[in-house]
Amino acid sequence: MTHMTPDQLCKTLGDDTRARIALLVTREKELCVCELTCALDVSQPKISRHLALLRESSLLADRRKGQWVYYRLHPDLPNWVIKTLKTLLDANHEWLDENHQRLCEMEDRPNPCC
Protein backbone atom coordinates (compact mmCIF):
# COMPACT_ATOMS: atom_id res chain seq x y z
CA MET A 1 0.00 0.00 0.00
CA THR A 2 1.20 3.48 -0.76
CA HIS A 3 1.68 5.93 2.08
CA MET A 4 -1.50 7.92 2.76
CA THR A 5 -1.01 11.56 3.63
CA PRO A 6 -3.38 13.79 5.61
CA ASP A 7 -4.34 15.76 2.50
CA GLN A 8 -5.20 12.53 0.65
CA LEU A 9 -7.41 11.38 3.53
CA CYS A 10 -9.15 14.75 3.71
CA LYS A 11 -9.76 14.80 -0.05
CA THR A 12 -11.14 11.26 0.11
CA LEU A 13 -13.52 12.14 2.95
CA GLY A 14 -14.31 15.59 1.53
CA ASP A 15 -17.59 14.38 0.05
CA ASP A 16 -20.62 13.77 2.28
CA THR A 17 -21.43 10.39 0.71
CA ARG A 18 -17.85 9.10 0.93
CA ALA A 19 -17.49 10.33 4.51
CA ARG A 20 -20.72 8.57 5.52
CA ILE A 21 -19.67 5.36 3.76
CA ALA A 22 -16.26 5.40 5.46
CA LEU A 23 -17.71 6.02 8.91
CA LEU A 24 -20.49 3.45 8.49
CA VAL A 25 -17.92 0.86 7.42
CA THR A 26 -15.74 1.86 10.37
CA ARG A 27 -18.74 1.38 12.67
CA GLU A 28 -20.07 -1.87 11.18
CA LYS A 29 -16.70 -3.40 10.17
CA GLU A 30 -18.05 -4.61 6.82
CA LEU A 31 -20.97 -3.63 4.57
CA CYS A 32 -22.18 -4.58 1.12
CA VAL A 33 -23.43 -2.25 -1.61
CA CYS A 34 -27.08 -3.01 -0.91
CA GLU A 35 -26.64 -2.13 2.78
CA LEU A 36 -24.96 1.17 1.90
CA THR A 37 -27.65 1.97 -0.68
CA CYS A 38 -30.32 1.43 1.96
CA ALA A 39 -28.47 3.27 4.74
CA LEU A 40 -27.70 6.34 2.64
CA ASP A 41 -30.95 6.25 0.65
CA VAL A 42 -29.17 6.89 -2.65
CA SER A 43 -28.96 4.99 -5.92
CA GLN A 44 -26.72 1.98 -6.40
CA PRO A 45 -24.70 3.63 -9.21
CA LYS A 46 -23.90 6.60 -6.95
CA ILE A 47 -22.80 4.29 -4.11
CA SER A 48 -20.70 2.22 -6.52
CA ARG A 49 -19.01 5.33 -7.93
CA HIS A 50 -18.05 6.49 -4.43
CA LEU A 51 -16.93 3.00 -3.41
CA ALA A 52 -14.63 2.92 -6.45
CA LEU A 53 -13.02 6.17 -5.30
CA LEU A 54 -12.65 4.84 -1.75
CA ARG A 55 -11.00 1.67 -3.11
CA GLU A 56 -8.70 3.68 -5.41
CA SER A 57 -7.57 5.75 -2.43
CA SER A 58 -6.84 2.47 -0.56
CA LEU A 59 -9.18 3.49 2.26
CA LEU A 60 -11.47 0.51 1.61
CA ALA A 61 -10.88 -3.03 0.44
CA ASP A 62 -13.47 -5.39 -0.98
CA ARG A 63 -14.15 -9.09 -1.08
CA ARG A 64 -16.66 -11.08 -3.07
CA LYS A 65 -18.79 -13.77 -1.46
CA GLY A 66 -21.30 -15.27 -3.88
CA GLN A 67 -23.42 -12.47 -5.29
CA TRP A 68 -22.33 -9.98 -2.61
CA VAL A 69 -19.35 -7.63 -2.59
CA TYR A 70 -18.39 -6.56 0.92
CA TYR A 71 -16.37 -3.48 1.84
CA ARG A 72 -14.16 -3.00 4.88
CA LEU A 73 -11.35 -0.70 5.91
CA HIS A 74 -8.21 -1.61 4.02
CA PRO A 75 -6.19 -3.96 6.26
CA ASP A 76 -2.95 -2.08 5.50
CA LEU A 77 -4.18 1.36 6.53
CA PRO A 78 -1.74 3.26 8.70
CA ASN A 79 -2.76 3.33 12.36
CA TRP A 80 -3.19 7.11 12.31
CA VAL A 81 -5.88 6.77 9.62
CA ILE A 82 -7.80 4.17 11.62
CA LYS A 83 -7.52 6.30 14.77
CA THR A 84 -8.72 9.36 12.83
CA LEU A 85 -11.75 7.49 11.47
CA LYS A 86 -12.63 6.14 14.91
CA THR A 87 -12.27 9.60 16.45
CA LEU A 88 -14.52 11.08 13.76
CA LEU A 89 -17.05 8.31 14.36
CA ASP A 90 -16.99 8.62 18.16
CA ALA A 91 -17.46 12.39 17.98
CA ASN A 92 -20.24 12.28 15.37
CA HIS A 93 -22.60 9.36 16.08
CA GLU A 94 -25.61 11.67 15.74
CA TRP A 95 -24.49 12.61 12.22
CA LEU A 96 -24.94 8.95 11.24
CA ASP A 97 -28.04 8.18 13.34
CA GLU A 98 -30.49 8.36 10.44
CA ASN A 99 -28.22 6.24 8.23
CA HIS A 100 -27.71 3.67 10.97
CA GLN A 101 -31.44 3.52 11.68
CA ARG A 102 -32.20 2.79 8.01
CA LEU A 103 -29.53 0.10 8.05
CA CYS A 104 -31.08 -1.51 11.13
CA GLU A 105 -34.53 -1.46 9.53
CA MET A 106 -33.32 -3.07 6.28
CA GLU A 107 -35.14 -6.30 5.48
CA ASP A 108 -33.25 -9.31 4.08
CA ARG A 109 -29.97 -7.84 5.19
CA PRO A 110 -26.99 -10.10 4.34
CA ASN A 111 -25.14 -9.14 7.57
CA PRO A 112 -27.70 -8.31 10.24
CA CYS A 113 -26.09 -6.57 13.19
CA CYS A 114 -28.83 -4.46 14.77
C-alpha positions as CSV (number, residue, x, y, z in Angstrom):
1,M,0.0,0.0,0.0
2,T,1.2,3.5,-0.8
3,H,1.7,5.9,2.1
4,M,-1.5,7.9,2.8
5,T,-1.0,11.6,3.6
6,P,-3.4,13.8,5.6
7,D,-4.3,15.8,2.5
8,Q,-5.2,12.5,0.7
9,L,-7.4,11.4,3.5
10,C,-9.2,14.8,3.7
11,K,-9.8,14.8,-0.1
12,T,-11.1,11.3,0.1
13,L,-13.5,12.1,2.9
14,G,-14.3,15.6,1.5
15,D,-17.6,14.4,0.0
16,D,-20.6,13.8,2.3
17,T,-21.4,10.4,0.7
18,R,-17.8,9.1,0.9
19,A,-17.5,10.3,4.5
20,R,-20.7,8.6,5.5
21,I,-19.7,5.4,3.8
22,A,-16.3,5.4,5.5
23,L,-17.7,6.0,8.9
24,L,-20.5,3.5,8.5
25,V,-17.9,0.9,7.4
26,T,-15.7,1.9,10.4
27,R,-18.7,1.4,12.7
28,E,-20.1,-1.9,11.2
29,K,-16.7,-3.4,10.2
30,E,-18.1,-4.6,6.8
31,L,-21.0,-3.6,4.6
32,C,-22.2,-4.6,1.1
33,V,-23.4,-2.2,-1.6
34,C,-27.1,-3.0,-0.9
35,E,-26.6,-2.1,2.8
36,L,-25.0,1.2,1.9
37,T,-27.7,2.0,-0.7
38,C,-30.3,1.4,2.0
39,A,-28.5,3.3,4.7
40,L,-27.7,6.3,2.6
41,D,-30.9,6.2,0.7
42,V,-29.2,6.9,-2.6
43,S,-29.0,5.0,-5.9
44,Q,-26.7,2.0,-6.4
45,P,-24.7,3.6,-9.2
46,K,-23.9,6.6,-6.9
47,I,-22.8,4.3,-4.1
48,S,-20.7,2.2,-6.5
49,R,-19.0,5.3,-7.9
50,H,-18.0,6.5,-4.4
51,L,-16.9,3.0,-3.4
52,A,-14.6,2.9,-6.4
53,L,-13.0,6.2,-5.3
54,L,-12.6,4.8,-1.7
55,R,-11.0,1.7,-3.1
56,E,-8.7,3.7,-5.4
57,S,-7.6,5.8,-2.4
58,S,-6.8,2.5,-0.6
59,L,-9.2,3.5,2.3
60,L,-11.5,0.5,1.6
61,A,-10.9,-3.0,0.4
62,D,-13.5,-5.4,-1.0
63,R,-14.2,-9.1,-1.1
64,R,-16.7,-11.1,-3.1
65,K,-18.8,-13.8,-1.5
66,G,-21.3,-15.3,-3.9
67,Q,-23.4,-12.5,-5.3
68,W,-22.3,-10.0,-2.6
69,V,-19.4,-7.6,-2.6
70,Y,-18.4,-6.6,0.9
71,Y,-16.4,-3.5,1.8
72,R,-14.2,-3.0,4.9
73,L,-11.4,-0.7,5.9
74,H,-8.2,-1.6,4.0
75,P,-6.2,-4.0,6.3
76,D,-2.9,-2.1,5.5
77,L,-4.2,1.4,6.5
78,P,-1.7,3.3,8.7
79,N,-2.8,3.3,12.4
80,W,-3.2,7.1,12.3
81,V,-5.9,6.8,9.6
82,I,-7.8,4.2,11.6
83,K,-7.5,6.3,14.8
84,T,-8.7,9.4,12.8
85,L,-11.7,7.5,11.5
86,K,-12.6,6.1,14.9
87,T,-12.3,9.6,16.5
88,L,-14.5,11.1,13.8
89,L,-17.1,8.3,14.4
90,D,-17.0,8.6,18.2
91,A,-17.5,12.4,18.0
92,N,-20.2,12.3,15.4
93,H,-22.6,9.4,16.1
94,E,-25.6,11.7,15.7
95,W,-24.5,12.6,12.2
96,L,-24.9,9.0,11.2
97,D,-28.0,8.2,13.3
98,E,-30.5,8.4,10.4
99,N,-28.2,6.2,8.2
100,H,-27.7,3.7,11.0
101,Q,-31.4,3.5,11.7
102,R,-32.2,2.8,8.0
103,L,-29.5,0.1,8.1
104,C,-31.1,-1.5,11.1
105,E,-34.5,-1.5,9.5
106,M,-33.3,-3.1,6.3
107,E,-35.1,-6.3,5.5
108,D,-33.2,-9.3,4.1
109,R,-30.0,-7.8,5.2
110,P,-27.0,-10.1,4.3
111,N,-25.1,-9.1,7.6
112,P,-27.7,-8.3,10.2
113,C,-26.1,-6.6,13.2
114,C,-28.8,-4.5,14.8
